[in-house]
Each structure stands twice: as C-alpha cells, then as structure tokens.
Amino acid sequence: RWQVQAAGEPCAGSVRLALAPEGRNELTLCENLPLPASAEQVWLTLEVIQPQATAWSAAGHRVAWQQFPLAAPLVVHTPAPAGTAPALECSDNAWTVRCGAQHWVIDKQSGLLTHWRVDGVQQLLTPLRDQFVRAPLDNDIGVSEVERIDPDAWVERWKSADL
C-alpha cells in the first residue's frame, strides 16, 4: 500500500508486488498527483502487507513500512491588506502615535511609554520601565566566607533588596 498525505488530504492506492527474495522493482504509483495549494508538507508512506497468512504471520500483517518527504508545491502567501498607516503627532513634550483603536504616548524627556489606550481605555497603570533581573550565582558571593559575609557582595545586596 502507498499513501501521500498533503495538507491533511490523503491520496492512497495499492500495488501488488511480485518480488523474488532480494529482488528489485520500479513502480509508478500514479501518473498525476494533484496537491492542494495549501500543502506545505507532503509525505509518501509505503507499507508492505502480507496478502495471505504464513507460518509466522497472519494475513494483513505489516511486514515493513517507510515514510519519505516529497517536494511540496511552492506556495506564495499574499500579504494581508496594509490598512491605514499609523499617524504621528509631535508636541513639545511627547510623541503620540495613533493607529486604529490604539493610541500610544511616549514622553520625550524620559523616553517612556506613558499612555496606551485601546478604544479609549487606558491599558497602563504606570509608565513602562525596563526591569532586568538575573538570578544570583555562586560567584556572586564574592570574597565572603561562611562566617564572615561581605555586605557588599552582590548576593547580599540582592537579599537586602528582597530579590
């Protein structure tokens, strides 16, 4: 049996094999394989199935199988419509950007995003600020010893700041 799987759509068939032990054969599974335009991955699965019972297997026993990736059709995705461009307003102390229902205000002095509104509803409680934290390491103990802890060691500074 063979099956080609593309975009969730199977195309399958079967071919009767008549091979001698260690024999070879070249098969054409199908002349034309129409693939859906949305096919980004295409897989060929081949199975060798026992047609009748033998001393060691029942009829229908899968003797071997293999899966192969096939070349998929080139799909060019069309970009989404651009919509309206954002509008920028400049004042003495802020830049205001408007785009659809979104509205942002950036303070020129601090560089912080001070307001963000969606449909007129404020999204920020306070201006956005950077907050970079890293976990303490063994090396952050510095020159401290177990009994004599250096209060200037990074780990002690973090502990005193409740980090």
Buried (B, 14 or more C-beta within 10 A) or exposed (E): EBBBBBBEEEBEEEEEEEEEEEEEEEEEBEEEEEBEEEBEEBBBBBBEBBEEEEEEEEEEEEEEEEEEEBEBEEEEEEEEEEEEEEEEEEEEEBBBBBEEEEBBBBBEEEEBBBBBBEEEEEEBEEBEEEEEEEEBEEEBBEEBEEEEBBEEBBBBBBEEEEE
